[in-house]
């Protein structure tokens, strides 16, 4: 009688674990939402100016060429590093810029003024459908 109870308990536990494993495998894979991606230079030296790209990508990682969203781009820096846009009268440097995507991509400049790691963020201000915020770190050496 005792052996039958132990066997029954073991079968119940195995059934529960089997169902948990089955349902964990049956869940659909979670894809990433449409989002902003910041493409940064692999290296940035102090007092060097480099180019950054902001891209609107779909859940497959492909650039969405129809996007023309307005994006706010910010840099968090302890050493006064800044981001800039080329204009008719030269480059405008700032800690926060707004730029419009063209064919899903925008380009800005970054200038490092000291050795540090800066945080870059890109967030959508307006657009046809939501885009998840982009965040990236850049080491300035």
C-alpha positions in Angstrom: 0.0 0.0 0.0 2.8 2.4 0.9 4.7 1.6 -2.3 1.5 2.4 -4.3 1.2 5.8 -2.6 4.9 6.7 -3.3 4.6 5.5 -7.0 1.4 7.6 -7.4 3.0 10.7 -5.9 6.0 10.3 -8.2 3.8 9.9 -11.2 1.9 13.1 -10.3 5.1 15.0 -9.8 6.4 13.8 -13.1 3.2 14.8 -14.8 3.3 18.3 -13.4 7.0 18.8 -14.5 6.2 17.3 -17.9 3.3 19.7 -18.4 5.4 22.7 -17.2 8.2 21.7 -19.7 5.6 21.2 -22.5 4.0 24.6 -21.9 7.3 26.4 -21.6 8.3 25.1 -25.0 4.9 26.0 -26.5 5.2 29.8 -25.7 5.7 31.9 -28.8 9.1 33.5 -29.0 9.1 37.1 -27.9 10.2 39.4 -30.7 11.7 42.8 -30.0 9.3 45.8 -30.7 10.0 48.4 -33.4 12.7 50.5 -31.8 15.4 53.1 -32.1 19.0 51.8 -32.4 22.1 54.0 -31.9 25.1 53.0 -34.0 28.2 54.3 -32.3 31.9 54.5 -33.4 34.0 51.6 -32.1 36.5 54.0 -30.7 36.3 57.7 -29.9 39.4 59.6 -28.7 39.4 62.8 -26.6 38.8 65.9 -28.7 37.8 63.8 -31.7 34.6 64.4 -33.7 32.8 61.3 -34.9 29.5 60.4 -36.6 26.6 58.6 -34.9 23.6 57.0 -36.6 20.1 56.6 -35.2 18.0 54.0 -37.0 14.4 53.0 -36.7 14.4 49.2 -36.9 11.6 46.6 -37.0 11.4 43.4 -34.9 13.6 41.7 -37.5 16.4 44.3 -37.1 15.8 45.8 -40.5 15.8 49.6 -41.0 12.2 50.9 -41.6 12.8 53.2 -44.6 9.3 54.7 -44.4 9.9 56.3 -41.0 10.3 60.1 -40.7 9.8 60.4 -36.9 11.0 63.3 -34.8 13.6 62.0 -32.4 15.1 63.6 -29.3 18.7 62.7 -28.8 20.5 63.4 -25.5 24.0 62.8 -24.1 24.8 62.4 -20.4 28.4 63.5 -19.8 30.6 64.5 -16.8 33.3 66.0 -19.0 31.1 68.2 -21.2 31.2 66.0 -24.2 28.4 67.0 -26.7 26.4 66.1 -29.7 26.0 68.2 -32.7 24.1 68.9 -36.0 25.7 70.3 -39.1 23.9 73.5 -40.2 24.4 76.3 -42.7 26.6 78.3 -40.3 28.6 75.3 -39.0 28.0 72.7 -36.3 25.6 73.4 -33.4 26.8 71.6 -30.3 24.5 70.7 -27.4 23.5 68.1 -24.7 20.1 67.6 -26.3 19.0 67.8 -29.9 15.9 67.1 -32.0 16.3 65.6 -35.4 13.9 64.0 -38.0 14.6 60.6 -39.4 15.0 60.4 -43.2 14.2 57.0 -44.7 14.5 55.6 -41.1 18.0 57.0 -40.4 19.4 60.2 -38.9 23.0 61.2 -38.4 24.6 63.4 -35.8 28.1 64.2 -34.5 29.6 63.5 -31.1 32.6 65.2 -29.6 34.4 63.9 -26.6 36.2 66.4 -24.4 37.5 64.1 -21.7 38.2 60.5 -20.8 34.8 59.1 -19.8 31.9 56.8 -20.7 28.9 58.8 -21.9 25.3 57.7 -22.1 23.4 58.4 -25.3 19.6 58.1 -25.5 17.2 58.5 -28.5 13.5 58.7 -27.9 10.6 59.3 -30.3 8.8 62.7 -29.9 6.3 62.1 -32.8 5.7 59.5 -35.4 3.2 57.1 -36.9 3.5 54.3 -34.5 5.5 53.9 -31.2 9.2 53.2 -31.3 11.0 51.9 -28.2 13.8 54.1 -26.8 17.4 53.5 -27.8 20.2 53.7 -25.3 24.0 53.3 -25.9 27.2 53.8 -24.1 30.4 55.3 -25.7 33.8 55.1 -24.2 35.9 58.2 -24.9 39.6 57.5 -24.4 
